[in-house]
Amino acid sequence: MNILTINGISKNFGSIAALKNVSFFVPEGSVYGILGPNGSGKTTLLGIVTDVLRASSGAYKFYDGSKPVNEIRKDMGVLLETPNFYPYLSARQNLNIVAKIKGCDAAEITKALKKVNLIERQHSSFKTYSLGMKQRLAIASTLLGDPKIVILDEPTNGLDPEGISEIRQLIKLLAKEGKTIILASHLLDEVEKVCTHVAILKKGELLVSGDIDGTLSKKHGSTGENLTEQKEKTMMEVVSDDLEKLAGVLKTLNGILDINESEGVITVSCHTDELTAQQVNKHCFDNGIILSRLTVKNKNLESKFLELTK
C-alpha cells in the first residue's frame, strides 16, 4: 500500500519553476528521503503535501484518496521548521502547550519524551538544551498523538556529528515502530544510512526515485529515464610507494576508463564486466609494482547523486 502518491506536481513562483511535473509514490512503512541541493524544491514539495502551499498543477493523495482530510491530518506529524519553543519553559511545559493545541492527552507528553530520550531532562529549561536536544524535542512535538506518518524537513541541519547521530538513531527507532517517515535532506550520507527509498531532485526536476538499492543500480539520463544500454562502472582505489609510476602502468591497462589522483590515492574507473580487481593487481605486479592497497568501491548514494547532477 502506498501512503502518499504524487502525480505530476508543478509549482511556480512567478517566473521561477520550483517544481516541474514531479511524480513518485511513498510505500507504507518506508523511510523515504527526498534528496537534493538547496533550491532543488524539497521544502516546496513538503509544503504542498502538508497543505502549507498549493501546487500550480498536478495532484497528490494519501492512502487511496478516500480518507477524510481531518483524519489524514491526525495521522501526520510534521516538522517543516524548528518550532519556536519558549526558552525559559521546560521541555514538558513546552510540549504541554503543543498537546493542548493538538488536543492530545497529557500522557502523550511522557511517551514522546521517552521516545526522544529526553525524559531525564524534561524539567530543564529549553535554553539549556544542546542543538541536538532541541531538535529531538521538536521531533517529540510531532509525535504527540502517535501519528502514522512523520514528515521532517532537514532534521539534521546545523547539528554537530553527535547531534546528527542522535537524530539518525531516532529515525531508525520510529521506522522500527512501523511509522512511515518522509524526510528532506541535502546530506547524502545520512539519507543513505537511514532511508529505504529516495527521490533525487535537481532544480525542481525529479531525476530518479525508488528503493535505495534499485536506484543505485540503475543508469539514468538527464530526464530520469532508464538507460539500460549503458554499462555499469566500477571504481577502484589503488595505492603504491610510487604513485607516478603506478599511474603510468595503469594507463597501459586495457579497460581503464579514467584515472584520478587525490591525497595519495589513485582512483580508476572501468566497466564492471570488463575488468576485475585481480586483473588490475596482476597487471601492476607484472610491471614491477606492488600495491599496498586495492579497494573496490561499491556505488553509494553520493556517487549516484554526483552522476545524476553533474
C-alpha positions as CSV (number, residue, x, y, z in Angstrom):
1,M,0.0,0.0,0.0
2,N,1.2,3.5,-0.8
3,I,0.9,6.1,1.9
4,L,1.5,9.0,-0.5
5,T,1.1,9.3,-4.2
6,I,2.4,12.4,-6.0
7,N,1.2,12.8,-9.6
8,G,2.7,15.5,-11.9
9,I,3.1,18.2,-9.3
10,S,4.5,21.6,-10.5
11,K,4.9,24.8,-8.6
12,N,5.7,28.2,-10.0
13,F,6.7,31.3,-8.0
14,G,6.2,34.0,-10.7
15,S,8.6,33.1,-13.5
16,I,10.5,30.6,-11.3
17,A,9.6,26.9,-11.7
18,A,10.3,25.5,-8.2
19,L,8.9,22.0,-9.2
20,K,8.4,20.6,-12.6
21,N,6.0,17.7,-13.1
22,V,7.2,15.6,-10.2
23,S,5.7,12.1,-9.7
24,F,6.5,9.3,-7.3
25,F,5.0,7.3,-4.5
26,V,5.9,6.5,-0.9
27,P,5.3,2.9,0.3
28,E,3.8,2.3,3.7
29,G,6.4,1.7,6.4
30,S,9.3,3.2,4.3
31,V,11.8,5.8,5.3
32,Y,11.6,8.0,2.2
33,G,14.4,10.5,1.6
34,I,13.8,13.5,-0.7
35,L,17.3,14.4,-1.6
36,G,18.7,17.4,-3.4
37,P,20.9,20.5,-3.0
38,N,19.5,23.8,-1.7
39,G,17.0,25.2,-4.2
40,S,16.0,21.8,-5.6
41,G,12.4,22.0,-4.5
42,K,12.5,19.7,-1.5
43,T,10.9,22.1,1.0
44,T,8.4,23.3,-1.6
45,L,7.2,19.7,-2.2
46,L,6.8,19.0,1.5
47,G,4.9,22.3,1.9
48,I,2.5,21.2,-0.8
49,V,1.7,17.7,0.6
50,T,1.2,19.3,4.1
51,D,-1.2,22.0,2.7
52,V,1.1,24.8,3.5
53,L,1.4,25.6,-0.2
54,R,-0.8,25.0,-3.2
55,A,0.5,23.3,-6.3
56,S,0.3,25.2,-9.6
57,S,-0.7,21.9,-11.3
58,G,-0.7,18.2,-10.5
59,A,-2.2,16.4,-7.5
60,Y,-1.3,14.2,-4.6
61,K,-3.2,11.8,-2.3
62,F,-2.6,10.0,0.9
63,Y,-3.7,6.4,1.1
64,D,-6.2,5.7,-1.7
65,G,-7.6,9.2,-1.6
66,S,-10.8,8.2,0.2
67,K,-9.8,9.1,3.8
68,P,-11.2,12.4,5.0
69,V,-8.7,15.3,5.2
70,N,-9.1,15.7,9.0
71,E,-8.4,12.0,9.6
72,I,-5.3,12.3,7.5
73,R,-4.0,15.2,9.5
74,K,-4.4,13.2,12.7
75,D,-2.2,10.6,11.1
76,M,0.6,13.1,10.4
77,G,3.3,14.6,12.5
78,V,5.0,17.5,10.6
79,L,8.2,19.4,11.2
80,L,8.9,21.8,8.4
81,E,11.0,24.1,10.6
82,T,12.1,24.1,14.2
83,P,9.2,25.2,16.4
84,N,9.7,28.4,18.4
85,F,9.7,26.9,21.9
86,Y,9.7,29.2,24.9
87,P,13.3,29.3,26.1
88,Y,12.5,29.7,29.9
89,L,10.0,26.9,29.9
90,S,10.9,23.3,30.4
91,A,10.6,20.6,27.7
92,R,7.4,19.3,29.4
93,Q,5.9,22.7,29.7
94,N,6.6,23.5,26.0
95,L,5.1,20.2,25.0
96,N,2.1,20.7,27.2
97,I,1.3,23.8,25.1
98,V,1.6,21.8,21.9
99,A,-0.5,19.0,23.3
100,K,-3.3,21.4,24.2
101,I,-3.2,22.8,20.6
102,K,-3.4,19.3,19.2
103,G,-6.0,18.1,21.7
104,C,-3.7,15.3,22.9
105,D,-3.8,13.7,26.3
106,A,-1.1,14.8,28.7
107,A,0.1,11.2,28.9
108,E,1.3,11.6,25.3
109,I,4.0,14.0,26.5
110,T,5.7,11.5,28.7
111,K,5.6,8.9,25.9
112,A,7.1,11.4,23.4
113,L,9.8,12.5,25.8
114,K,10.8,8.9,26.4
115,K,10.9,8.2,22.7
116,V,13.4,11.0,22.0
117,N,15.4,10.2,25.1
118,L,14.7,13.5,26.9
119,I,12.7,12.2,29.9
120,E,15.6,12.8,32.3
121,R,15.8,16.5,31.1
122,Q,12.1,17.1,30.9
123,H,12.2,19.7,33.6
124,S,15.2,21.6,32.3
125,S,14.6,24.9,30.5
126,F,14.7,24.8,26.7
127,K,17.5,27.4,26.7
128,T,19.9,24.9,28.4
129,Y,19.5,22.3,25.6
130,S,22.1,21.5,23.0
131,L,21.2,21.8,19.3
132,G,20.7,18.0,19.1
133,M,18.4,18.1,22.2
134,K,16.4,21.0,20.8
135,Q,15.9,19.1,17.5
136,R,14.8,15.9,19.4
137,L,12.3,18.0,21.4
138,A,11.0,19.4,18.1
139,I,10.5,15.9,16.8
140,A,8.9,14.9,20.1
141,S,6.3,17.6,19.4
142,T,5.5,16.0,16.0
143,L,5.0,12.6,17.8
144,L,2.2,13.8,20.1
145,G,-0.9,11.9,19.1
146,D,1.2,8.9,17.8
147,P,1.0,9.8,14.1
148,K,1.5,7.1,11.5
149,I,3.2,9.4,9.1
150,V,6.2,11.6,10.2
151,I,7.3,14.4,7.8
152,L,10.7,16.1,8.6
153,D,12.4,18.8,6.7
154,E,16.2,18.8,7.1
155,P,16.0,17.2,10.6
156,T,19.8,17.2,11.0
157,N,20.5,20.7,9.6
158,G,23.1,22.6,11.6
159,L,23.8,19.8,14.0
160,D,27.3,18.5,15.0
161,P,28.2,14.8,14.4
162,E,26.8,13.8,17.8
163,G,23.5,15.6,17.2
164,I,23.3,14.0,13.7
165,S,23.8,10.6,15.2
166,E,21.1,11.2,17.8
167,I,18.6,12.1,15.1
168,R,19.6,9.2,12.9
169,Q,19.0,6.7,15.7
170,L,15.7,8.3,16.5
171,I,14.6,7.9,12.9
172,K,15.6,4.3,12.9
173,L,13.6,3.7,16.1
174,L,10.5,5.3,14.6
175,A,10.9,3.2,11.5
176,K,11.0,0.0,13.6
177,E,7.7,1.0,15.1
178,G,6.2,0.9,11.7
179,K,5.8,4.6,11.0
180,T,6.2,5.9,7.5
181,I,8.8,8.7,7.5
182,I,9.3,11.2,4.8
183,L,12.3,13.4,5.2
184,A,14.0,16.1,3.0
185,S,17.8,16.4,3.3
186,H,20.9,17.6,1.4
187,L,23.1,15.2,3.5
188,L,23.7,12.3,1.2
189,D,25.5,10.1,3.8
190,E,22.7,10.5,6.3
191,V,20.0,9.7,3.7
192,E,21.8,6.5,2.7
193,K,22.2,5.4,6.4
194,V,18.5,5.7,7.4
195,C,16.4,5.7,4.2
196,T,14.9,2.7,2.4
197,H,13.7,4.8,-0.6
198,V,14.9,8.0,-2.2
199,A,13.8,10.6,-4.7
200,I,16.6,12.9,-6.1
201,L,15.6,16.4,-7.2
202,K,17.6,18.9,-9.1
203,K,16.3,22.4,-9.9
204,G,12.7,21.2,-9.4
205,E,13.0,18.1,-11.6
206,L,12.8,14.5,-10.4
207,L,15.9,12.7,-11.6
208,V,15.3,9.3,-10.1
209,S,13.1,7.7,-7.4
210,G,12.7,4.2,-5.9
211,D,14.2,1.9,-3.3
212,I,17.8,2.7,-2.4
213,D,19.4,-0.5,-3.9
214,G,17.4,-0.3,-7.1
215,T,18.2,3.4,-7.5
216,L,21.9,2.8,-7.1
217,S,21.9,0.0,-9.7
218,K,20.2,2.0,-12.4
219,K,21.6,4.2,-15.1
220,H,19.6,7.3,-15.9
221,G,19.6,10.1,-18.5
222,S,19.2,13.8,-17.8
223,T,15.4,13.4,-17.8
224,G,15.4,10.4,-15.4
225,E,14.7,7.7,-18.0
226,N,16.3,4.3,-17.5
227,L,19.2,3.8,-19.9
228,T,19.7,0.1,-19.7
229,E,22.1,0.0,-22.6
230,Q,24.7,1.9,-20.6
231,K,27.3,-0.2,-18.9
232,E,27.7,-0.2,-15.2
233,K,31.0,1.2,-13.9
234,T,33.2,0.1,-11.0
235,M,35.5,2.4,-9.0
236,M,38.8,1.1,-7.6
237,E,41.2,2.8,-5.2
238,V,44.9,1.8,-5.7
239,V,48.0,2.8,-3.8
240,S,51.7,2.0,-4.1
241,D,55.0,3.6,-3.0
242,D,55.4,5.3,-6.4
243,L,52.2,6.8,-7.5
244,E,53.6,8.4,-10.6
245,K,54.9,5.1,-11.9
246,L,51.6,3.4,-10.8
247,A,49.6,5.9,-12.8
248,G,51.8,5.3,-15.9
249,V,51.3,1.5,-15.6
250,L,47.6,1.8,-15.1
251,K,47.3,3.8,-18.3
252,T,48.6,0.8,-20.3
253,L,45.9,-1.5,-19.0
254,N,43.0,-2.1,-21.4
255,G,39.6,-1.4,-19.9
256,I,40.6,1.6,-17.7
257,L,38.2,4.4,-18.4
258,D,39.5,7.2,-16.2
259,I,42.4,7.8,-13.7
260,N,42.4,10.4,-10.9
261,E,44.9,11.0,-8.1
262,S,44.0,12.7,-4.9
263,E,45.6,12.7,-1.4
264,G,47.9,9.9,-2.2
265,V,45.3,7.6,-3.7
266,I,44.7,6.8,-7.3
267,T,41.1,6.1,-8.3
268,V,40.4,4.3,-11.5
269,S,37.1,3.6,-13.2
270,C,36.3,0.7,-15.5
271,H,33.3,-1.1,-16.8
272,T,32.2,-3.7,-14.2
273,D,32.0,-6.6,-16.7
274,E,35.4,-5.8,-18.4
275,L,38.0,-5.5,-15.6
276,T,38.4,-7.1,-12.2
277,A,40.5,-6.2,-9.2
278,Q,42.5,-9.4,-9.7
279,Q,43.4,-8.3,-13.3
280,V,44.5,-4.8,-12.0
281,N,46.6,-6.4,-9.3
282,K,48.3,-8.8,-11.8
283,H,49.0,-6.1,-14.3
284,C,50.7,-4.0,-11.7
285,F,52.7,-6.9,-10.3
286,D,53.8,-7.9,-13.8
287,N,55.1,-4.4,-14.4
288,G,57.1,-4.3,-11.2
289,I,54.6,-2.5,-8.9
290,I,53.5,-4.0,-5.6
291,L,50.2,-2.5,-4.5
292,S,49.8,-1.6,-0.8
293,R,46.1,-1.1,-1.3
294,L,43.5,-2.1,-3.8
295,T,39.9,-1.4,-2.8
296,V,36.8,-1.9,-4.9
297,K,34.3,0.9,-4.1
298,N,30.7,-0.1,-4.2
299,K,28.5,2.6,-5.7
300,N,26.8,4.6,-3.0
301,L,24.3,7.4,-2.9
302,E,26.9,10.1,-3.1
303,S,28.4,8.7,-6.3
304,K,24.9,8.2,-7.8
305,F,23.9,11.8,-6.8
306,L,27.1,13.2,-8.4
307,E,26.5,11.2,-11.5
308,L,22.9,12.4,-11.9
309,T,23.5,16.1,-11.0
310,K,26.8,16.8,-12.7
